[in-house]
Amino acid sequence: MKRRWRHESIQVFKKIGHSKTVHVGNYMVLLGLRDRRDKPHMNNYTLSSFKLHKLMYYVEGLAYVRLGRGLVDDVFQRSIYSVYVPSLSTEWRSTGQLDLLLHLEWRYWNEYNDKFLPHFLLSDEEKAVIQEVWEAFRGVSQWTIAESIQMEPPHQKTVEREKAEGIDSFLTFDKSDIEEYFLSLGLTDEPLSKQIRVY
């Protein structure tokens, strides 16, 4: 009897009409699943929904450096744990801090790989940015990444705006702050993993 697909697997590949943001997130999950399949000895490679939100921030920042423009068409909402992306919260709301690479098994997707990749609506250059971020952070704890973002200027400036406006809710990041910060890092053509430091 043919095994039924898991609900989350269908979410990722069936909804082709999603925003660019969800395509970016789903592509990163696919990169993680490839690593889990091809490098099973690297069991420290993890990707939870929680971690995925944080990596989208680095995708956006690196895109300004590599592509001269942003790549995420959603806002970055400040949260108690640094940042989240609303459209990804909807897409992955049931998985929380679970490791998606264990929660979603590669064998459910393998036969659909070539069929669905063209529908991610991402150019080779955009995919390269996502892959560079994944390779830089795949072995880094989600909590380490969250704490690092909290120490960086885009997050700190958002906190300052909240205080200045006297509000008790979280504001969205100003994307110009993200762009300015990442361009100020002086990143070269070397892989991000060799240049960026998390605290």
C-alpha positions in Angstrom: 0.0 0.0 0.0 1.3 3.4 -0.9 2.3 5.5 2.2 0.4 8.7 2.7 2.2 12.0 2.6 2.5 13.9 5.8 0.4 17.1 6.0 3.5 19.3 6.3 5.1 17.8 3.1 2.0 18.7 1.2 2.1 22.3 2.6 5.6 22.8 1.3 5.2 21.6 -2.2 1.6 21.9 -3.2 1.0 25.6 -2.6 2.9 26.9 -5.6 1.1 30.3 -5.4 2.9 31.4 -2.3 4.8 34.6 -1.8 8.5 34.8 -2.5 9.2 34.7 1.2 7.7 31.2 1.6 9.6 30.0 -1.5 12.8 31.2 0.1 12.0 29.5 3.4 10.9 26.2 1.7 14.1 26.2 -0.4 16.2 26.4 2.8 14.3 23.5 4.2 15.0 21.6 1.1 18.7 22.4 1.4 18.6 21.1 5.0 16.9 17.9 3.9 19.6 17.3 1.2 22.3 17.7 3.9 20.4 15.3 6.1 20.3 12.8 3.3 23.8 13.2 1.9 25.7 13.9 5.2 23.9 11.8 7.9 27.1 11.9 10.0 26.6 15.7 10.5 23.8 15.3 13.1 24.4 18.9 14.4 22.7 20.3 11.2 19.3 21.4 12.5 16.5 23.6 11.1 13.5 24.4 13.2 10.7 26.8 12.3 12.2 29.0 15.0 15.6 28.9 13.4 14.3 29.4 9.9 12.8 32.8 10.9 16.2 34.0 12.1 18.0 32.7 9.0 15.6 34.7 6.8 17.0 37.9 8.4 20.5 36.8 7.2 19.2 35.9 3.8 17.8 39.4 3.5 21.0 41.0 4.7 23.2 39.0 2.4 20.9 39.6 -0.6 21.6 43.3 -0.3 25.3 42.6 -0.5 25.2 39.9 -3.2 22.2 41.0 -5.3 21.9 44.7 -4.5 18.3 44.2 -3.3 16.3 42.4 -0.7 14.9 38.9 -1.3 12.2 38.6 1.4 8.9 40.3 0.5 7.5 40.1 4.0 8.2 42.2 7.1 10.6 41.3 9.9 8.6 41.6 13.1 10.6 42.0 16.3 9.8 39.5 18.9 11.0 38.5 22.3 13.4 36.1 20.6 14.7 38.6 18.1 12.6 38.4 14.9 10.0 36.4 13.1 8.5 36.6 9.6 4.6 36.5 9.7 4.1 34.5 6.4 6.4 31.8 7.7 4.6 31.7 11.0 1.5 30.8 9.0 3.3 28.2 6.9 5.1 26.4 9.7 2.8 27.3 12.7 2.5 23.7 13.8 6.2 22.8 14.1 7.6 25.4 16.5 11.1 24.5 17.7 11.0 21.0 16.3 13.8 20.1 14.0 12.1 20.1 10.6 14.8 17.9 9.1 13.6 15.1 11.4 10.0 16.1 11.3 9.9 16.0 7.5 11.6 12.9 6.0 13.5 13.2 2.8 12.0 10.1 1.3 8.6 11.8 1.0 10.1 14.5 -1.2 12.9 12.8 -3.2 10.8 11.7 -6.1 9.3 15.3 -6.4 12.6 17.1 -6.3 13.1 17.8 -10.0 9.4 18.4 -10.6 8.9 21.1 -8.0 12.2 23.0 -7.9 11.4 25.1 -11.0 8.2 26.3 -9.2 10.2 28.0 -6.4 10.5 31.0 -8.6 14.0 31.6 -7.5 16.9 32.4 -9.8 20.2 30.7 -9.5 21.7 33.8 -7.9 18.9 33.9 -5.3 19.4 30.2 -4.5 23.1 30.8 -4.1 22.4 33.5 -1.4 20.1 31.1 0.5 22.6 28.3 0.3 25.4 30.5 1.5 23.3 31.5 4.6 22.4 27.8 5.2 26.0 26.7 5.0 27.1 29.4 7.4 24.5 28.6 10.1 23.4 25.0 9.6 25.5 23.8 12.6 24.7 26.8 14.8 22.2 26.7 17.6 19.0 28.5 17.0 19.4 30.3 20.4 22.9 31.5 19.5 21.5 32.9 16.3 18.6 34.6 18.1 21.0 36.2 20.7 23.3 37.4 17.9 20.5 39.2 16.1 19.5 40.9 19.3 22.9 42.4 19.6 22.9 43.7 16.0 22.0 47.3 15.0 18.7 46.5 13.1 17.2 44.9 16.2 18.6 47.5 18.6 17.3 50.4 16.5 13.8 48.8 16.5 13.9 48.6 20.3 14.9 52.2 20.4 12.0 53.2 18.2 9.6 51.3 20.4 10.9 53.1 23.5 10.7 56.5 21.7 7.1 55.9 20.6 6.2 54.7 24.1 4.5 51.5 22.9 4.4 48.1 24.5 4.2 46.1 21.4 6.8 44.9 18.9 7.5 47.0 15.8 8.8 45.7 12.4 12.4 46.2 11.4 13.2 49.0 9.0 14.7 47.2 6.1 16.9 50.1 5.4 18.6 49.3 8.7 19.2 45.8 7.6 20.6 46.9 4.3 22.9 49.6 5.9 24.2 47.1 8.5 25.1 44.3 6.1 26.7 46.7 3.6 28.8 48.1 6.5 30.2 44.7 7.3 32.5 44.8 4.2 31.7 41.3 3.2 33.8 39.9 0.3 33.2 37.2 -2.2 34.4 34.7 0.4 31.7 32.4 1.8 29.7 34.0 4.6 30.7 31.1 6.9 34.3 32.4 6.8 33.3 36.0 7.5 30.4 36.4 9.9 30.6 35.9 13.6 27.7 35.0 15.9 28.0 35.8 19.6 
